[in-house]
Amino acid sequence: MNIFLINLLLAGLWVASTGAFTYGNALLGYAVGFLVLWWLRPLLGRAPYFRKVPLGLWFALLFFCEVIKSNVRVAWNVVFPWSGRRPGIVAVPLDARTDLEIAALANLLTLTPGSLCLDVSEDRRTLYVHSMFVDDPDTVRKAVKDRLERRILLLLR
Amino acid sequence: MAEAADIATALLLGVGGLFCLLGAAGIVVMPDVYNRMQAASKAVTLGASSIALGAAVHFGEPEIVSRCVLVCVFFFVTIPAASHLIARAAHRSGLPLAPETVIDECPRNRDDATS
């Protein structure tokens, strides 16, 4: 996280030296700072920061598309209730271990329409997920693990 | 440029209003608490944030944009927590699932309800 602070500092320097206090300029400064730091990589030692920033942006984009897609699906189901709905509660085994990982997974899962995080088991090994479209419990488990959990763990570990 | 901003504003406001309406309709249409939380919370998250973004695009001044972005962030952080809590409370107090529910793998009547 230290490198992140340096990057923010560089963005601040960029804004101050160009004299334009706008969001676009601050973002540009952050991008320039990131490039400079990336160029200086050999000096900084092993830094997961350079892997995580693009990964995080990519993940945010994917997640945004996912949210739009499933929102449309739920909305479609509201307008045409006969178009098929198979709600159910599925137990998903967790690979996430720490509080932060589980909280992030539960929050993002609840943001994705069609799935709602109900509860975590006492031993923190299982997440109970209410889904609106349970065609097959194993498909839901696989979707949660592949689409969300794997990526969150890549990002947080 | 101004026209493009106007079109973007209109689109964002329209989509936002539509999703809020669908969320409200979902509360009426859905069969049980859990499905209602699904329809109500998420459609409204998207709808309200896109209305806020529409306002941001329309005004375009830094102080308004920053507040609109903050509004979106708070929506995206708080609404899942709230809907999770409501659904969890419903499940723990033994509210029945809709008859069309296919599967329920979550055990009920657990003794850790106080934690």
Interface residues (C-beta under 8 A of the other chain):
Chain A: F21 T22 Y23 V67 I68 N71 V74 A75 V78 V79 P81 R85 R86 P87 G88 I89 V90 A91 A106 N107 L108 T110 L111 T112 P113 G114 S115 L116 C117 L118 D119 E122 Y128 H130 M132 V134 P137
Chain B: F19 L22 A25 G26 V29 M30 P31 D32 Y34 N35 M37 Q38 A39 S41 K42 A43 T45 L46 P62 V65 S66 F76 V77 I79 P80 A81 S83 H84 A87 R88 H91 R92 L97 A98 E100 T101 V102 I103 D104 E105 C106 R110 D112 S115
